[in-house]
Amino acid sequence: MKLIVAIVQDKDSNRLSHALVKADYRATKLASTGGFLRAGNTTFMIGVEDDQVEDVLEVIRTNCKVRDQLVTPVTPMSGTTDSYMPLPVEVQVGGATVFVMPVDRFEHF
């Protein structure tokens, strides 16, 4: 048995949740926040049998897309900010960060 932990952008969360239900996979959703953009994320915890891992990963790949987003950098903490003019920077966001871990034991009460 495996535990899949998938961290996805909030924009992809509902689409992924519906796709997992449609594919008959149960998941626990946790609200989380990314460190770099300080944006809302959703962390999915999905327990599956070993032979189901690739199918779940394909559901995640299909429903969590990378996209470009303009972000204004945070003001520097040191030095003078009189001449600091933050300009938006284009970064890639979205997609999913996925961890697949072995599970020694699973119980559902």
C-alpha positions in Angstrom: 0.0 0.0 0.0 1.1 3.6 -0.7 0.3 7.0 0.6 0.3 9.7 -2.1 0.6 13.3 -0.9 -0.1 15.8 -3.6 0.3 19.5 -3.1 -1.7 21.5 -5.7 -2.7 25.1 -6.3 -6.1 26.1 -5.0 -7.2 26.8 -8.6 -6.8 23.1 -9.4 -8.2 21.7 -6.2 -11.9 21.4 -7.1 -11.1 19.9 -10.5 -8.8 17.3 -9.0 -11.2 16.5 -6.2 -14.0 15.8 -8.6 -11.7 13.7 -10.9 -10.6 11.6 -8.0 -14.1 10.9 -6.9 -15.1 10.1 -10.4 -12.2 7.6 -10.7 -13.4 6.1 -7.3 -10.4 7.2 -5.2 -10.9 8.6 -1.7 -8.8 11.5 -0.6 -8.4 13.8 2.4 -8.0 17.5 1.6 -5.9 19.8 3.8 -5.6 23.6 3.4 -2.0 24.6 3.1 0.1 27.7 2.1 3.1 27.8 -0.2 6.2 29.4 1.1 7.5 31.1 -2.1 4.3 32.9 -3.3 2.5 32.7 0.0 -0.5 31.5 -2.0 -3.2 29.0 -1.0 -2.6 25.4 -1.8 -4.5 22.2 -1.1 -2.7 19.1 0.1 -4.4 15.8 -0.9 -3.6 12.6 1.0 -4.6 9.5 -1.0 -4.2 5.9 0.2 -4.0 3.4 -2.6 -2.8 -0.1 -3.4 0.6 -0.4 -5.1 -0.9 -1.1 -8.6 -3.2 2.0 -8.4 -0.3 4.5 -8.0 0.2 5.2 -11.7 -3.5 5.6 -12.3 -3.8 8.2 -9.5 -0.7 10.0 -10.8 -2.3 10.3 -14.2 -5.5 11.8 -12.7 -3.3 14.4 -11.0 -1.3 15.1 -14.1 -4.5 15.6 -16.2 -6.1 18.0 -13.7 -3.2 20.1 -12.3 -1.8 22.3 -15.0 1.3 24.6 -14.9 0.5 28.2 -15.8 2.3 31.6 -15.9 1.4 34.2 -13.4 2.7 37.8 -12.7 3.9 38.2 -9.2 5.2 41.4 -7.5 8.3 40.7 -5.4 8.2 41.4 -1.6 9.9 44.6 -0.4 13.5 43.9 0.8 13.9 43.7 4.6 17.3 45.4 4.8 18.7 48.6 3.4 16.8 51.6 2.1 13.5 51.1 0.3 13.4 54.7 -1.1 14.6 53.6 -4.5 13.0 50.1 -4.5 10.5 49.8 -7.4 9.0 46.3 -7.4 8.2 45.2 -11.0 6.0 42.2 -11.6 7.9 39.1 -12.5 6.4 36.2 -14.5 6.7 32.8 -12.7 5.3 29.4 -13.4 2.7 28.2 -10.9 0.3 25.3 -10.6 1.0 21.7 -11.5 1.5 19.4 -8.5 4.2 18.4 -6.1 3.7 14.7 -5.3 5.2 12.3 -2.8 4.6 8.6 -2.9 5.4 6.8 0.4 5.1 3.2 1.5 2.5 2.4 4.2 3.2 -0.4 6.6 -0.3 -0.4 8.1 -3.7 1.1 7.3 -6.9 0.9 9.5 -10.2 2.5 8.9 -12.7 2.6 11.8 
